[in-house]
């Protein structure tokens, strides 16, 4: 290895030492984990007019710690479920990623992939991590109905009230006749539509309830009475 020996005046040497100490002090203040170069490395950078006083140890520390390394580990095998873990922990404090109640699995997968792509591209990250991030988002997402129930929102309270009203109306139809039964059927259809809108009544449940009523009281679903005898029959059922 070649060596260069320098003979410096005391004031020049003291100035270099002061610059070195200031550099270390400021760098450590910015990053408490900063690995300082040796004074020789600092001096070599000065002589070569290199403004970056990073040694091999400093570069290695930079790659293994700090924001870059945390993000890399977070999306790599060292810590693969960081988003899922973060959101799971957040739910203990009332934070959620909520999704629409009417989304299918395919809808959720597509939305997760689109969001992950946007995050990685906007942050100029490694695009090979998009699928990993998308899976974490999907796994940590929660149906909006579940969130509303946990947070006891006005929407969840209304949904419970709708379900109770729906049950009572269905029972009332089974015990009613004539015009009263038809009025209750209209109310039941309205409650079913609201239940579908809030996501607490599925399409299958709605169809099963209507089919059951059709089997029990088919006349409710017939058109209005026609002719004299039709009106007589309708009057008789209403008695």
Steps between C-alpha positions, in 0.01 A plus 500: 500500500632840406528763768501877488644695787389855558672766701239748614520814700341474842222742413414304183494171689281652773263634236467154345440343838237760580326433165508127569350536847228732369417253223472213747294709744252616238472156337441331836240761590310426179537122533584362844610175339741667260834319468770766487795466262849509644689824495727347233196418285369851547838646409525278191160625383617855548818441301309329218232773505233242575209669682368164633701377798354150508718205586414136418375461856281806458349371175435159656329662798287714269379193310427299813317765700290809456189546287624313195583184690177514704289522185703224336463269798135595534419380149757220490522165676633646827166666577247394233177597675576853608182656355278223631666518840480880506128505424428215741674691776327822392158341545573487874491879489201545269675523162385286206533456124137454408369370167157510338252243627404399146854423377570150383837334558604597147405863567712504815798342324482750213471801732788377717721455194414847368573664836828311546610598148427866572689493831812336357513715187437827680773418752727382216544162664582155368208394278566133578352575843159602362346153525637450852354831614169429325462172691568676829240768424243237405561295813474802729184649348172477691142509376337837570212330682743342746668836559168674560398229746826529696485878508127502579431759232153644429499291181551178696223597744267571210592168338408314821173689518424407138565132568269504802229684306539255213443203731194657661350592162553146369324355803218753462443392138473137604224586746323766292246472221340715233608861457705493820714217364549686170604815686748301708638341183570847360678595822697174488621570145616848606687360800665238279622770262643697791659187640667430167626861488654469848644160422333307783256316271641285222332446165459132583332576835263744331400245236448226759274722710286602202477139372392381844223761508391405148465139613307598815277770349512490120200732471715787634701496179207480261368801314201688641156337494317490169124496467227460758607161637861612520403790721284267709795265550727789594240626747467153651879470552496838671235397749 
